[in-house]
């Protein structure tokens, strides 16, 4: 795995830590490679550690009794996942699967807890990550419960624009089928909404690139 030290240093979880601590963290991290569509852990599996994405993308999702998938989060390079059970000692509360080929770093629970106990600044970073995660999750719950699907799509496009530091266009980072699951709808419904928004000249779709033609109109969705 290339630039592992740089990845850790630039991640939200480990940013600002001195080089000596970063070396200790890197030393306990186990490099893992996965193909596309491979399960990393299942809901209910023991929380024996957590992961950080080095490259690729990973989805966190739940499955309903009737087999419907609901994506909760999608994580990319530098983002940790599965970290809550590390401190709570509980099983993983959802499933994790690669969306693309991916390289991950696995941090075993016992060794990582030792590092946190010895380094309070690492605990503060972990609190910052969990707070950010909570805000994202709260926004997603609000979108799913209070907004119709067009409003959910518009909110996601604005989220991408903020993440990608763009104003008039975004590039979809996941397939539209996965986006439908993230927004709590079907691929067919999402396709119709894309078509309607295009017809209304709110957006223009060119492959994975979505041009935001009428930002104010999207805000009214």
C-alpha positions in Angstrom: 0.0 0.0 0.0 1.5 3.3 -1.1 1.7 6.5 1.1 0.1 4.8 4.1 1.8 7.3 6.5 0.5 10.3 4.4 -3.0 8.8 4.3 -3.1 8.5 8.1 -1.6 12.0 8.7 -4.2 13.6 6.4 -7.2 11.7 7.7 -9.7 13.5 10.0 -9.2 10.8 12.6 -5.4 11.1 12.9 -4.7 14.7 11.7 -2.6 16.8 14.0 -1.0 13.8 15.8 2.8 13.9 16.1 4.9 11.7 13.9 5.8 9.3 16.7 2.1 8.5 17.4 1.4 8.2 13.7 4.2 5.6 13.5 2.6 3.7 16.4 -0.8 3.7 14.7 0.6 2.6 11.4 2.4 -0.3 13.1 -0.8 -1.8 14.3 -2.7 -1.3 11.1 -3.1 -4.4 8.9 -3.3 -3.8 5.1 -6.1 -5.6 3.3 -7.2 -5.8 -0.3 -10.7 -6.5 -1.5 -12.3 -7.0 -4.9 -15.5 -5.2 -6.0 -18.7 -6.4 -4.3 -16.9 -8.2 -1.4 -18.4 -8.3 2.1 -16.1 -6.9 4.8 -18.4 -7.7 7.8 -22.0 -8.5 8.4 -24.5 -7.0 10.9 -24.1 -8.9 14.2 -20.4 -9.9 13.6 -18.2 -9.2 16.6 -16.7 -5.7 16.6 -13.1 -6.9 16.8 -11.7 -3.7 15.2 -12.4 -1.0 12.7 -11.3 0.0 9.2 -10.0 3.0 7.2 -10.4 3.2 3.4 -7.0 3.7 1.7 -8.5 3.5 -1.8 -11.8 2.7 -3.4 -15.3 3.0 -1.8 -17.2 1.0 0.8 -20.9 1.1 1.5 -22.5 0.5 4.9 -26.1 -0.8 4.7 -29.0 -2.6 6.3 -31.3 -5.2 4.8 -35.0 -5.3 5.5 -36.9 -8.5 6.1 -38.1 -8.4 2.5 -34.6 -8.1 1.1 -34.6 -4.4 0.4 -31.3 -2.7 0.8 -30.9 0.7 2.5 -27.5 2.3 2.3 -26.6 4.3 5.4 -23.2 5.6 4.4 -20.6 5.5 1.6 -17.0 6.0 2.6 -13.9 6.9 0.5 -10.2 7.3 1.0 -9.2 8.5 4.4 -12.5 7.8 6.1 -12.9 5.3 9.0 -15.8 3.0 9.4 -16.9 0.4 12.0 -15.3 2.3 14.8 -18.2 2.6 17.2 -18.1 -1.1 18.4 -14.4 -0.6 19.2 -15.4 1.5 22.2 -18.8 0.0 23.0 -17.7 -3.6 22.7 -20.9 -4.4 20.7 -21.3 -6.2 17.4 -21.3 -4.3 14.1 -24.7 -2.7 13.7 -24.8 -3.0 9.9 -23.2 -4.6 6.9 -20.1 -3.4 5.0 -19.3 -4.2 1.4 -17.0 -2.8 -1.2 -18.5 -0.8 -4.1 -15.2 -0.9 -6.0 -11.9 -2.6 -5.7 -10.6 -1.3 -2.4 -7.5 -1.2 -0.1 -8.3 -1.0 3.6 -6.4 -0.6 6.8 -7.7 -2.7 9.7 -7.1 -1.6 13.3 -7.5 -4.4 15.9 -9.7 -3.3 18.8 -7.4 -4.2 21.7 -4.3 -2.6 20.3 -6.1 0.6 19.2 -7.8 1.0 22.7 -4.3 0.8 24.2 -3.2 3.7 22.0 -6.2 5.8 22.8 -5.7 5.3 26.5 -2.1 6.5 26.2 -2.9 9.4 23.8 -5.8 11.6 24.9 -5.4 13.7 21.7 -6.4 10.6 19.7 -9.6 10.3 21.7 -10.4 13.9 20.9 -9.9 13.2 17.2 -12.2 10.2 17.5 -14.9 12.4 19.1 -14.6 14.9 16.2 -15.1 12.0 13.7 -18.1 10.6 15.5 -19.6 14.1 15.8 -19.2 14.6 12.0 -20.7 11.2 11.4 -23.7 12.0 13.6 -24.4 15.2 11.7 -24.3 13.4 8.4 -26.6 10.7 9.7 -29.1 13.2 11.2 -29.2 15.0 7.8 -29.9 11.7 6.1 -32.7 10.8 8.5 -34.2 14.2 8.0 -34.1 13.8 4.2 -35.6 10.3 4.3 -38.4 11.1 6.8 -39.4 14.7 5.8 -38.6 15.1 2.1 -40.0 13.5 -1.0 -37.5 11.8 -3.3 -36.8 14.9 -5.5 -35.9 16.8 -2.4 -33.6 14.0 -1.2 -31.9 14.0 -4.6 -31.5 17.8 -4.5 -30.0 17.6 -1.0 -27.5 14.9 -2.1 -26.4 17.0 -5.1 -25.8 20.0 -2.8 -23.9 17.7 -0.4 -21.7 16.5 -3.3 -21.1 20.1 -4.5 -19.9 21.0 -1.0 -17.7 17.9 -0.8 -16.2 18.5 -4.2 -15.9 22.2 -3.7 -17.9 23.0 -6.9 -20.8 25.4 -7.6 -22.4 24.5 -10.9 -21.7 20.8 -11.4 -21.0 17.6 -9.5 -19.6 14.2 -10.4 -21.6 11.2 -9.1 -19.2 9.1 -7.0 -21.4 6.0 -7.0 -23.6 4.2 -9.6 -27.2 5.4 -9.9 -28.5 2.1 -8.6 -26.5 2.6 -5.4 -27.6 6.3 -5.2 -31.3 5.1 -5.3 -30.6 2.8 -2.3 -28.9 5.7 -0.5 -31.9 7.9 -1.1 -34.4 5.2 -0.1 -36.1 4.8 -3.5 -35.9 2.5 -6.6 -33.7 2.9 -9.6 -36.8 3.4 -11.8 -38.2 6.2 -9.6 -34.8 7.9 -9.5 -34.4 7.7 -13.3 -37.9 9.4 -13.7 -36.8 12.2 -11.3 -33.6 12.7 -13.2 -35.6 12.9 -16.4 -38.2 15.3 -14.9 -35.5 17.6 -13.5 -33.7 17.6 -16.8 -37.0 18.5 -18.6 -37.6 21.3 -16.1 -34.0 22.6 -16.9 -33.0 22.2 -13.2 -30.1 20.0 -14.2 -28.3 18.6 -17.2 -26.9 15.0 -17.0 -23.9 14.0 -19.0 -22.8 10.5 -17.8 -21.7 10.9 -14.2 -21.5 14.6 -14.4 -24.6 16.6 -13.2 -24.7 20.3 -14.1 -26.7 22.3 -11.6 -28.5 24.8 -14.0 -31.0 26.2 -11.5 -29.8 26.1 -7.9 -32.8 28.0 -6.5 -35.2 25.7 -8.3 -33.4 22.7 -6.8 -33.7 24.2 -3.3 -37.5 24.3 -3.8 -37.7 20.6 -4.4 
